[in-house]
Amino acid sequence: MKTANYTETQSVSEGLNKYPLSTDALQFIQEQISLLELLAGIGGSNYILRAPDGATPGVAVVMNNGRPEVLEIVPIPVFTPNTKYLTVKTVEKDIQADGDIYPKARTLRAAQFTLARGAESYDINSFANVSGRTMVAFPTNAALAAKIEAVPQKVLEYLKDVLAEKLTGKTMKGVTAAQLDGLKTSCVLSCTGSVSLFGMTDYTVIVTQQGSTMVRQELRLGQNQIFVRIFNGTVWGKWEQQTETAMHLDIKIARGTVYLRHGVLGADCDIVLLRKKRRSAWRATGGAKSYAKNRGKRKERQPKTQYVHYKGIKLSKGEPGKWYVPKCTAVQSPAKDGMLIGKEMLMLCHSLLYQAGGGFYRLQGSRKRLVLKNHSNIKGTQHSGYVPMGIQIARLNNTGGKDSGGEIARIKFRVSNYREKLASGSYVYVWRRSFSLD
């Protein structure tokens, strides 16, 4: 930087402290001030260094034709959310000295906050520390230094977030057990020819982080098998197989016995027994609390058949992924149907066939009568029949009805004649109860 020795310069004739005051000296001083003004451009754009408070003027830096300029902001008006512009006013001033006038010797420039655009105005939102007409403190060098130091860590956190959201996949060959143990950041890894896991060397590993210490690894094999293990911050847990979590139910029948298989069920899920029945073509609208004009009346509706919860029966849950024989665990009316608890499907549906008198039998929901073959067969009777049944995984509401459920596994409870040989050698016909898949 250029300097001048104002106090130490000594002339040949006049001596010390006789530095000449001239237009050249004043230009020298102004050039140094202009050089300092260039430093204000370090902000890179318009910014308000200090806002006026009504008594003390403020300071702003604006880019005037690409060159930074430092301006004083008049104390009044102060900045408000309604402020739209910083308007600069230029005044040229004459000076008088030694009995002479020097026109336009000085140029005075000052800024103020305005609501209307002037001849030289800067939009208030063009200032770096104003956003949405709200001014924030211009960051100090210490604050900027702290942000710069934090940049690498913030970049790492951003990349981790991107990986966690997008789970970018990568393919690797020959992954070892030690390399798998070292995978503790979110990623999807397609492994080929790697360490054998459950008899497979080609598989996919999905890694997700859970909190600050826990890590979850999910292993997917080609046969749609899924295994999961958790790192608790110190050691890895063992691989545990995961089964289907959807409300899907598999069913099979072997020698009249019904077997079920399901995935992992939530605590609020139940396995319910359903019966398909006809819905009346009439519906009652006139309950005690109904609208007065509808009270005691009935209206027609479209007749149809529908599955209903049979006796409120809930079936037992099995081990996820394994076949088991379901048994009754609860009924709607324990006083009436409590004897069904602990019974298998055949006994649960036993009462669907009942004797109607005159040697005839009936199936609930069927209009035709049933007869044994040793009984005279007349018109309107038959020797066999069935009742459509269903088993479903469902969530029950507070009143016992179904809020939601998975698909219904449909079966038929069948009744037919069976010829049984007695000890005397004679034969007699009896009813055989069985199930079949629908």
MIFI-242625 format. One record per residue (C-alpha): residue in three letters; x, y, z; residue number from 1. Coordinates in nm, 4 decimals, decimal comma, always signed. Layout:
N
r; u; v; w; k
Ala; X; Y; Z; NUM;
...
END
This chain:
438
r; u; v; w; k
Met; +0,0000; +0,0000; +0,0000; 1;
Lys; +0,1221; +0,3481; -0,0758; 2;
Thr; +0,2085; +0,5678; +0,2211; 3;
Ala; +0,2961; +0,9358; +0,2766; 4;
Asn; +0,5189; +1,0736; +0,5569; 5;
Tyr; +0,2997; +1,3651; +0,6613; 6;
Thr; +0,4729; +1,4286; +0,9969; 7;
Glu; +0,8290; +1,3211; +0,9219; 8;
Thr; +0,8857; +1,4925; +0,5881; 9;
Gln; +1,1411; +1,7738; +0,6199; 10;
Ser; +1,1894; +2,0459; +0,3585; 11;
Val; +1,5268; +2,2013; +0,2813; 12;
Ser; +1,4224; +2,5545; +0,3770; 13;
Glu; +1,1170; +2,5175; +0,6051; 14;
Gly; +1,2205; +2,2212; +0,8168; 15;
Leu; +1,0017; +1,9505; +0,9832; 16;
Asn; +0,6168; +1,9137; +0,9651; 17;
Lys; +0,5905; +2,1208; +0,6506; 18;
Tyr; +0,4307; +1,8589; +0,4192; 19;
Pro; +0,2712; +2,0535; +0,1321; 20;
Leu; -0,1111; +2,0448; +0,1121; 21;
Ser; -0,2010; +2,0383; -0,2547; 22;
Thr; -0,4541; +1,8845; -0,4922; 23;
Asp; -0,1987; +1,6145; -0,5669; 24;
Ala; -0,1772; +1,5264; -0,1961; 25;
Leu; -0,5558; +1,5195; -0,1619; 26;
Gln; -0,5857; +1,2918; -0,4689; 27;
Phe; -0,3268; +1,0635; -0,3125; 28;
Ile; -0,5401; +1,0352; +0,0032; 29;
Gln; -0,8602; +0,9726; -0,1928; 30;
Glu; -0,6961; +0,6950; -0,3928; 31;
Gln; -0,6032; +0,5173; -0,0705; 32;
Ile; -0,9632; +0,5484; +0,0532; 33;
Ser; -1,0885; +0,4064; -0,2781; 34;
Leu; -0,8474; +0,1163; -0,2391; 35;
Leu; -1,0003; +0,0379; +0,1002; 36;
Glu; -1,3469; +0,0631; -0,0522; 37;
Leu; -1,2567; -0,2208; -0,2872; 38;
Leu; -1,2187; -0,4443; +0,0174; 39;
Ala; -1,5907; -0,4010; +0,0810; 40;
Gly; -1,6500; -0,6056; -0,2330; 41;
Ile; -1,5416; -0,9165; -0,0455; 42;
Gly; -1,9111; -0,9745; +0,0282; 43;
Gly; -1,9611; -1,0512; -0,3414; 44;
Ser; -2,2931; -0,8668; -0,3691; 45;
Asn; -2,5048; -0,5974; -0,2078; 46;
Tyr; -2,5255; -0,6222; +0,1693; 47;
Ile; -2,6187; -0,4081; +0,4664; 48;
Leu; -2,3296; -0,3935; +0,7074; 49;
Arg; -2,5225; -0,2014; +0,9707; 50;
Ala; -2,8865; -0,0953; +0,9754; 51;
Pro; -2,9852; +0,2528; +1,1011; 52;
Asp; -3,1690; +0,2621; +1,4352; 53;
Gly; -3,3401; +0,5988; +1,4043; 54;
Ala; -3,0548; +0,7921; +1,5669; 55;
Thr; -2,7361; +0,6384; +1,4292; 56;
Pro; -2,6854; +0,6065; +1,0520; 57;
Gly; -2,6303; +0,2683; +0,8927; 58;
Val; -2,3789; +0,1432; +0,6382; 59;
Ala; -2,4482; -0,0427; +0,3127; 60;
Val; -2,2302; -0,1818; +0,0371; 61;
Val; -2,3692; -0,1821; -0,3172; 62;
Met; -2,2223; -0,2944; -0,6456; 63;
Asn; -2,2278; +0,0249; -0,8566; 64;
Asn; -2,1505; -0,0682; -1,2183; 65;
Gly; -1,9471; -0,3650; -1,0992; 66;
Arg; -1,7483; -0,1683; -0,8411; 67;
Pro; -1,8225; -0,1871; -0,4663; 68;
Glu; -1,9307; +0,1382; -0,3062; 69;
Val; -1,9739; +0,2099; +0,0637; 70;
Leu; -2,2763; +0,4259; +0,1408; 71;
Glu; -2,4152; +0,5790; +0,4554; 72;
Ile; -2,7837; +0,5031; +0,5272; 73;
Val; -2,9645; +0,7946; +0,6852; 74;
Pro; -3,0973; +0,7218; +1,0386; 75;
Ile; -3,4629; +0,7642; +0,9403; 76;
Pro; -3,6597; +0,5771; +0,8129; 77;
Val; -3,5554; +0,2489; +0,9730; 78;
Phe; -3,5900; -0,0890; +0,8056; 79;
Thr; -3,9372; -0,2550; +0,8217; 80;
Pro; -4,0932; -0,5576; +0,6473; 81;
Asn; -4,2676; -0,3094; +0,4154; 82;
Thr; -3,9376; -0,1674; +0,2876; 83;
Lys; -3,8960; -0,2348; -0,0838; 84;
Tyr; -3,5863; -0,0430; -0,1944; 85;
Leu; -3,2624; +0,1140; -0,0810; 86;
Thr; -3,2616; +0,4385; -0,2786; 87;
Val; -2,9430; +0,6412; -0,3317; 88;
Lys; -2,9646; +1,0179; -0,3641; 89;
Thr; -2,6767; +1,2183; -0,5174; 90;
Val; -2,6184; +1,5854; -0,4355; 91;
Glu; -2,3468; +1,7998; -0,5925; 92;
Lys; -2,2310; +2,0797; -0,3620; 93;
Asp; -2,0464; +2,4049; -0,4338; 94;
Ile; -1,7772; +2,5285; -0,1958; 95;
Gln; -1,6502; +2,8802; -0,1309; 96;
Ala; -1,2937; +2,9633; -0,0325; 97;
Asp; -1,0744; +3,2710; -0,0461; 98;
Gly; -1,3585; +3,4769; -0,1828; 99;
Asp; -1,4129; +3,2452; -0,4774; 100;
Ile; -1,6826; +2,9826; -0,5568; 101;
Tyr; -1,5991; +2,6333; -0,6797; 102;
Pro; -1,9140; +2,4846; -0,8463; 103;
Lys; -1,9879; +2,1120; -0,7899; 104;
Ala; -1,6662; +2,0666; -0,6011; 105;
Arg; -1,8119; +1,7935; -0,3845; 106;
Thr; -2,0443; +1,4988; -0,4628; 107;
Leu; -2,2456; +1,3723; -0,1662; 108;
Arg; -2,4148; +1,0318; -0,1903; 109;
Ala; -2,6406; +0,8890; +0,0815; 110;
Ala; -2,8954; +0,6070; +0,0888; 111;
Gln; -3,2276; +0,5567; +0,2628; 112;
Phe; -3,5000; +0,2919; +0,2837; 113;
Thr; -3,8011; +0,3683; +0,0611; 114;
Leu; -4,1312; +0,2189; -0,0498; 115;
Ala; -4,1092; +0,3566; -0,4044; 116;
Arg; -3,8392; +0,3168; -0,6675; 117;
Gly; -3,6186; +0,6167; -0,7317; 118;
Ala; -3,3714; +0,7106; -1,0024; 119;
Glu; -3,1051; +0,4874; -0,8420; 120;
Ser; -3,2673; +0,2168; -0,6318; 121;
Tyr; -3,1664; -0,1338; -0,5304; 122;
Asp; -3,4305; -0,3990; -0,4592; 123;
Ile; -3,4158; -0,4793; -0,0901; 124;
Asn; -3,4151; -0,8543; -0,1610; 125;
Ser; -3,0987; -0,8136; -0,3677; 126;
Phe; -2,9024; -0,7677; -0,0456; 127;
Ala; -2,7254; -1,0781; +0,0788; 128;
Asn; -2,8537; -1,0506; +0,4367; 129;
Val; -3,2174; -0,9725; +0,3443; 130;
Ser; -3,4563; -1,2583; +0,2593; 131;
Gly; -3,8289; -1,2159; +0,2133; 132;
Arg; -3,7955; -0,8542; +0,3329; 133;
Thr; -3,6498; -0,9806; +0,6598; 134;
Met; -3,3049; -0,8619; +0,7580; 135;
Val; -3,0598; -1,0833; +0,9421; 136;
Ala; -2,7285; -0,9901; +1,0951; 137;
Phe; -2,4417; -0,9910; +0,8489; 138;
Pro; -2,2118; -1,2800; +0,9485; 139;
Thr; -1,8853; -1,1877; +1,1139; 140;
Asn; -1,5503; -1,3306; +1,0122; 141;
Ala; -1,5606; -1,5639; +1,3140; 142;
Ala; -1,9032; -1,6966; +1,2132; 143;
Leu; -1,7880; -1,7476; +0,8530; 144;
Ala; -1,4769; -1,9297; +0,9727; 145;
Ala; -1,6906; -2,1643; +1,1853; 146;
Lys; -1,9122; -2,2418; +0,8860; 147;
Ile; -1,6129; -2,3092; +0,6632; 148;
Glu; -1,4659; -2,5475; +0,9194; 149;
Ala; -1,7984; -2,7318; +0,9402; 150;
Val; -1,8289; -2,7760; +0,5620; 151;
Pro; -1,6529; -3,1161; +0,5370; 152;
Gln; -1,8716; -3,2647; +0,8109; 153;
Lys; -2,1886; -3,1232; +0,6563; 154;
Val; -2,0913; -3,2641; +0,3171; 155;
Leu; -2,0421; -3,6065; +0,4745; 156;
Glu; -2,3785; -3,5875; +0,6478; 157;
Tyr; -2,5431; -3,4858; +0,3206; 158;
Leu; -2,3863; -3,7781; +0,1367; 159;
Lys; -2,4971; -4,0146; +0,4111; 160;
Asp; -2,8531; -3,8832; +0,3787; 161;
Val; -2,8453; -3,9304; +0,0028; 162;
Leu; -2,7215; -4,2867; +0,0443; 163;
Ala; -2,9859; -4,3599; +0,3019; 164;
Glu; -3,2611; -4,2293; +0,0732; 165;
Lys; -3,1463; -4,3653; -0,2612; 166;
Leu; -2,9419; -4,6657; -0,1436; 167;
Thr; -2,7101; -4,6580; -0,4405; 168;
Gly; -2,6235; -5,0142; -0,5431; 169;
Lys; -2,2756; -5,1509; -0,6019; 170;
Thr; -2,1483; -5,4871; -0,7243; 171;
Met; -1,8509; -5,6610; -0,5587; 172;
Lys; -1,6845; -5,9972; -0,6148; 173;
Gly; -1,5270; -6,2189; -0,3549; 174;
Val; -1,6593; -6,0383; -0,0467; 175;
Thr; -1,5145; -6,1893; +0,2699; 176;
Ala; -1,6780; -6,2316; +0,6114; 177;
Ala; -1,4531; -5,9569; +0,7504; 178;
Gln; -1,5649; -5,7177; +0,4760; 179;
Leu; -1,9299; -5,7906; +0,5534; 180;
Asp; -1,8687; -5,7213; +0,9215; 181;
Gly; -1,7137; -5,3884; +0,8245; 182;
Leu; -2,0195; -5,2686; +0,6291; 183;
Lys; -2,1754; -5,0189; +0,8671; 184;
Thr; -2,2839; -4,7340; +0,6348; 185;
Ser; -2,6055; -4,7277; +0,4318; 186;
Cys; -2,5652; -4,9034; +0,0965; 187;
Val; -2,6927; -5,1829; -0,1269; 188;
Leu; -2,4255; -5,4372; -0,2162; 189;
Ser; -2,4683; -5,7079; -0,4804; 190;
Cys; -2,2197; -5,9827; -0,3921; 191;
Thr; -2,0999; -6,2505; -0,6364; 192;
Gly; -1,8654; -6,5380; -0,5619; 193;
Ser; -1,8471; -6,4252; -0,2003; 194;
Val; -1,8325; -6,5954; +0,1382; 195;
Ser; -2,0973; -6,8679; +0,1587; 196;
Leu; -2,4064; -6,7736; +0,3599; 197;
Phe; -2,6793; -7,0362; +0,3977; 198;
Gly; -2,5337; -7,2273; +0,1040; 199;
Met; -2,5300; -6,9287; -0,1325; 200;
Thr; -2,2350; -6,7292; -0,2661; 201;
Asp; -2,4429; -6,4815; -0,4738; 202;
Tyr; -2,6722; -6,2556; -0,2754; 203;
Thr; -2,7665; -5,8957; -0,1962; 204;
Val; -2,6843; -5,7129; +0,1265; 205;
Ile; -2,8833; -5,4026; +0,2253; 206;
Val; -2,7253; -5,1958; +0,5027; 207;
Thr; -2,9183; -4,9289; +0,6944; 208;
Gln; -2,8174; -4,7326; +1,0023; 209;
Gln; -3,0459; -4,7199; +1,3038; 210;
Gly; -2,9592; -4,4303; +1,5310; 211;
Ser; -2,6018; -4,3480; +1,6215; 212;
Thr; -2,4712; -4,6961; +1,7038; 213;
Met; -2,7004; -4,9672; +1,5660; 214;
Val; -2,6667; -5,1024; +1,2112; 215;
Arg; -2,9046; -5,3399; +1,0309; 216;
Gln; -2,7903; -5,5772; +0,7573; 217;
Glu; -3,0517; -5,7493; +0,5428; 218;
Leu; -2,9432; -6,0522; +0,3387; 219;
Arg; -3,1558; -6,1458; +0,0364; 220;
Leu; -3,1047; -6,4845; -0,1264; 221;
Gly; -3,2214; -6,6031; -0,4661; 222;
Gln; -3,5117; -6,8120; -0,3312; 223;
Asn; -3,6762; -6,4998; -0,1851; 224;
Gln; -3,5335; -6,5800; +0,1556; 225;
Ile; -3,4537; -6,2874; +0,3813; 226;
Phe; -3,2171; -6,2904; +0,6793; 227;
Val; -3,1442; -5,9974; +0,9107; 228;
Arg; -2,8777; -5,9278; +1,1720; 229;
Ile; -2,8170; -5,6246; +1,3973; 230;
Phe; -2,4916; -5,4592; +1,5088; 231;
Asn; -2,5486; -5,3153; +1,8579; 232;
Gly; -2,2421; -5,0922; +1,8556; 233;
Thr; -2,0088; -5,3654; +1,9815; 234;
Val; -2,0807; -5,7016; +1,8141; 235;
Trp; -2,2975; -5,8416; +1,5364; 236;
Gly; -2,5990; -6,0539; +1,6294; 237;
Lys; -2,6830; -6,3814; +1,4571; 238;
Trp; -2,8645; -6,4001; +1,1237; 239;
Glu; -3,2415; -6,4443; +1,1741; 240;
Gln; -3,4753; -6,5475; +0,8940; 241;
Gln; -3,7639; -6,3148; +0,8182; 242;
Thr; -4,0969; -6,4428; +0,6919; 243;
Glu; -4,3816; -6,2738; +0,5136; 244;
Thr; -4,5490; -5,9953; +0,7063; 245;
Ala; -4,8489; -5,9384; +0,4759; 246;
Met; -5,1956; -6,0539; +0,5843; 247;
His; -5,1755; -6,3571; +0,3573; 248;
Leu; -5,2946; -6,7022; +0,4624; 249;
Asp; -5,2112; -7,0409; +0,3099; 250;
Ile; -5,4495; -7,3334; +0,3631; 251;
Lys; -5,4419; -7,7055; +0,2860; 252;
Ile; -5,6644; -7,9995; +0,3750; 253;
Ala; -5,5381; -8,3506; +0,4447; 254;
Arg; -5,7839; -8,6315; +0,5396; 255;
Gly; -6,0418; -8,3870; +0,6565; 256;
Thr; -5,8004; -8,1847; +0,8716; 257;
Val; -5,7477; -7,8182; +0,7923; 258;
Tyr; -5,3907; -7,6830; +0,8092; 259;
Leu; -5,2922; -7,3163; +0,8055; 260;
Arg; -4,9682; -7,1257; +0,7416; 261;
His; -4,9068; -6,7528; +0,7730; 262;
Gly; -4,6287; -6,4984; +0,8111; 263;
Val; -4,5423; -6,2705; +1,0993; 264;
Leu; -4,8672; -6,1322; +1,2421; 265;
Gly; -4,9095; -5,8131; +1,4388; 266;
Ala; -5,0421; -5,8200; +1,7922; 267;
Asp; -5,3668; -5,6587; +1,6704; 268;
Cys; -5,4322; -5,9287; +1,4081; 269;
Asp; -5,6664; -6,2247; +1,4611; 270;
Ile; -5,7495; -6,5309; +1,2528; 271;
Val; -6,1274; -6,5509; +1,2234; 272;
Leu; -6,3707; -6,8129; +1,0931; 273;
Leu; -6,6303; -6,6903; +0,8446; 274;
Arg; -6,9524; -6,8322; +0,7009; 275;
Lys; -7,1132; -6,7251; +0,3775; 276;
Lys; -7,4819; -6,6535; +0,4143; 277;
Arg; -7,7622; -6,4781; +0,2360; 278;
Arg; -7,8331; -6,1194; +0,3247; 279;
Ser; -8,1973; -6,0253; +0,3577; 280;
Ala; -8,3553; -5,8210; +0,0800; 281;
Trp; -8,5006; -5,6006; +0,3533; 282;
Arg; -8,3275; -5,3728; +0,5938; 283;
Ala; -8,4691; -5,2169; +0,9057; 284;
Thr; -8,4305; -4,8412; +0,9274; 285;
Gly; -8,6570; -4,7615; +1,2181; 286;
Gly; -8,4696; -4,8238; +1,5394; 287;
Ala; -8,5615; -4,6558; +1,8669; 288;
Lys; -8,3151; -4,3718; +1,7994; 289;
Ser; -8,3883; -4,3338; +1,4289; 290;
Tyr; -8,5453; -4,0392; +1,2508; 291;
Ala; -8,9153; -4,0167; +1,3363; 292;
Lys; -9,0377; -4,0631; +0,9775; 293;
Asn; -8,8323; -4,3830; +0,9375; 294;
Arg; -8,9106; -4,5375; +1,2752; 295;
Gly; -9,0638; -4,8836; +1,2429; 296;
Lys; -9,0301; -4,8950; +0,8624; 297;
Arg; -8,8415; -5,1332; +0,6358; 298;
Lys; -8,6830; -5,0711; +0,2976; 299;
Glu; -8,5828; -5,3070; +0,0206; 300;
Arg; -8,2190; -5,3551; -0,0766; 301;
Gln; -8,0265; -5,5679; -0,3228; 302;
Pro; -8,0137; -5,9287; -0,1971; 303;
Lys; -7,6747; -6,0916; -0,1958; 304;
Thr; -7,4530; -6,3366; -0,0105; 305;
Gln; -7,1721; -6,2251; +0,2149; 306;
Tyr; -6,9152; -6,3637; +0,4585; 307;
Val; -6,9940; -6,3017; +0,8252; 308;
His; -6,7958; -6,3745; +1,1395; 309;
Tyr; -6,9206; -6,7200; +1,2425; 310;
Lys; -7,0077; -6,7263; +1,6155; 311;
Gly; -6,7252; -6,4765; +1,6786; 312;
Ile; -6,4759; -6,7636; +1,6544; 313;
Lys; -6,1066; -6,6731; +1,6701; 314;
Leu; -5,8537; -6,9356; +1,5672; 315;
Ser; -5,5111; -6,9939; +1,7163; 316;
Lys; -5,1982; -6,8436; +1,5617; 317;
Gly; -4,9068; -7,0629; +1,4613; 318;
Glu; -4,5337; -7,0177; +1,4218; 319;
Pro; -4,4620; -6,7943; +1,1205; 320;
Gly; -4,3897; -6,9891; +0,8046; 321;
Lys; -4,4901; -7,3320; +0,9448; 322;
Trp; -4,8036; -7,5425; +0,8915; 323;
Tyr; -5,0229; -7,6056; +1,1956; 324;
Val; -5,3739; -7,7233; +1,2866; 325;
Pro; -5,5848; -7,4263; +1,4053; 326;
Lys; -5,8037; -7,4496; +1,7141; 327;
Cys; -6,0671; -7,2204; +1,8591; 328;
Thr; -5,9358; -6,9706; +2,1153; 329;
Ala; -6,2390; -6,7436; +2,1650; 330;
Val; -6,6106; -6,7173; +2,0795; 331;
Gln; -6,8590; -6,4319; +2,0852; 332;
Ser; -7,0849; -6,5966; +2,3452; 333;
Pro; -6,8852; -6,8071; +2,5963; 334;
Ala; -7,2024; -6,9086; +2,7784; 335;
Lys; -7,3555; -7,0533; +2,4613; 336;
Asp; -7,0527; -7,1725; +2,2630; 337;
Gly; -6,7830; -7,2052; +2,5284; 338;
Met; -6,7545; -7,5789; +2,4606; 339;
Leu; -6,5991; -7,4966; +2,1191; 340;
Ile; -6,2821; -7,3502; +2,2707; 341;
Gly; -5,9891; -7,5819; +2,2040; 342;
Lys; -6,1740; -7,7715; +1,9274; 343;
Glu; -6,0565; -7,8145; +1,5679; 344;
Met; -6,2389; -7,7069; +1,2535; 345;
Leu; -6,4661; -8,0114; +1,2131; 346;
Met; -6,6136; -7,9674; +1,5599; 347;
Leu; -6,6459; -7,5908; +1,5103; 348;
Cys; -6,8697; -7,6475; +1,2067; 349;
His; -7,0512; -7,9507; +1,3519; 350;
Ser; -7,3698; -7,7579; +1,4347; 351;
Leu; -7,4133; -7,6384; +1,0766; 352;
Leu; -7,5854; -7,9738; +1,0137; 353;
Tyr; -7,8923; -8,0205; +1,2332; 354;
Gln; -8,1944; -8,2493; +1,2445; 355;
Ala; -8,5170; -8,0816; +1,1341; 356;
Gly; -8,7667; -8,3564; +1,2182; 357;
Gly; -8,9342; -8,6255; +1,0167; 358;
Gly; -8,6022; -8,7903; +0,9471; 359;
Phe; -8,4818; -8,4846; +0,7547; 360;
Tyr; -8,1697; -8,2778; +0,8155; 361;
Arg; -8,0769; -7,9268; +0,7138; 362;
Leu; -7,7617; -7,7284; +0,6479; 363;
Gln; -7,7603; -7,3698; +0,7663; 364;
Gly; -7,8111; -7,1417; +0,4703; 365;
Ser; -7,9388; -7,4185; +0,2394; 366;
Arg; -8,3034; -7,4414; +0,1361; 367;
Lys; -8,2993; -7,8113; +0,0475; 368;
Arg; -8,3436; -8,0843; +0,3038; 369;
Leu; -8,0906; -8,3641; +0,3475; 370;
Val; -8,1733; -8,7316; +0,3941; 371;
Leu; -7,9718; -9,0472; +0,4521; 372;
Lys; -7,9863; -9,3106; +0,1805; 373;
Asn; -8,1760; -9,5506; +0,4048; 374;
His; -8,4550; -9,2905; +0,4209; 375;
Ser; -8,7124; -9,2556; +0,1483; 376;
Asn; -8,6057; -8,9823; -0,0893; 377;
Ile; -8,8741; -8,7361; -0,1910; 378;
Lys; -8,8802; -8,4233; -0,4036; 379;
Gly; -8,6774; -8,1343; -0,2610; 380;
Thr; -8,4290; -8,3518; -0,0725; 381;
Gln; -8,0690; -8,4499; -0,1433; 382;
His; -7,8025; -8,6781; -0,0003; 383;
Ser; -7,5209; -8,4233; +0,0242; 384;
Gly; -7,4557; -8,0554; +0,0542; 385;
Tyr; -7,2052; -7,7940; +0,1581; 386;
Val; -7,1731; -7,4588; +0,3324; 387;
Pro; -6,9228; -7,2000; +0,1977; 388;
Met; -6,6803; -7,1094; +0,4749; 389;
Gly; -6,3774; -6,8851; +0,4953; 390;
Ile; -6,0720; -6,8175; +0,7108; 391;
Gln; -5,9211; -6,4708; +0,7211; 392;
Ile; -5,6541; -6,2697; +0,8994; 393;
Ala; -5,8323; -5,9569; +1,0175; 394;
Arg; -5,8190; -5,6669; +1,2585; 395;
Leu; -6,1290; -5,6455; +1,4759; 396;
Asn; -6,2845; -5,3235; +1,5999; 397;
Asn; -6,4170; -5,2521; +1,9475; 398;
Thr; -6,7602; -5,3973; +1,8691; 399;
Gly; -6,6249; -5,7242; +1,7308; 400;
Gly; -6,6683; -5,6370; +1,3642; 401;
Lys; -6,3850; -5,6393; +1,1105; 402;
Asp; -6,2115; -5,3094; +1,0450; 403;
Ser; -5,9856; -5,4561; +0,7785; 404;
Gly; -5,8553; -5,7905; +0,6686; 405;
Gly; -5,6509; -5,9812; +0,4180; 406;
Glu; -5,7773; -6,2092; +0,1455; 407;
Ile; -6,0264; -6,4805; +0,2466; 408;
Ala; -5,9077; -6,8415; +0,2198; 409;
Arg; -6,2265; -7,0092; +0,0928; 410;
Ile; -6,3213; -7,3627; +0,1877; 411;
Lys; -6,6399; -7,5732; +0,1851; 412;
Phe; -6,7812; -7,7620; +0,4816; 413;
Arg; -6,9234; -8,0720; +0,3118; 414;
Val; -7,1803; -8,3237; +0,4347; 415;
Ser; -7,2327; -8,6552; +0,2556; 416;
Asn; -7,3583; -9,0106; +0,3155; 417;
Tyr; -7,1139; -9,2710; +0,4383; 418;
Arg; -7,1846; -9,6437; +0,4443; 419;
Glu; -7,0679; -9,7831; +0,7761; 420;
Lys; -7,0444; -10,1533; +0,8534; 421;
Leu; -7,1779; -10,2644; +1,1918; 422;
Ala; -7,0450; -10,5453; +1,4092; 423;
Ser; -7,3415; -10,7588; +1,3076; 424;
Gly; -7,2292; -10,7425; +0,9462; 425;
Ser; -7,5079; -10,5160; +0,8314; 426;
Tyr; -7,4584; -10,1670; +0,6933; 427;
Val; -7,5995; -9,8369; +0,7944; 428;
Tyr; -7,5689; -9,4886; +0,6441; 429;
Val; -7,4349; -9,2052; +0,8554; 430;
Trp; -7,3329; -8,8463; +0,7901; 431;
Arg; -6,9688; -8,7741; +0,7050; 432;
Arg; -6,8415; -8,4221; +0,7634; 433;
Ser; -6,5354; -8,3011; +0,5729; 434;
Phe; -6,3732; -7,9974; +0,4103; 435;
Ser; -6,2585; -7,9159; +0,0594; 436;
Leu; -6,0877; -7,6162; -0,0965; 437;
Asp; -6,3130; -7,3794; -0,2835; 438;
END
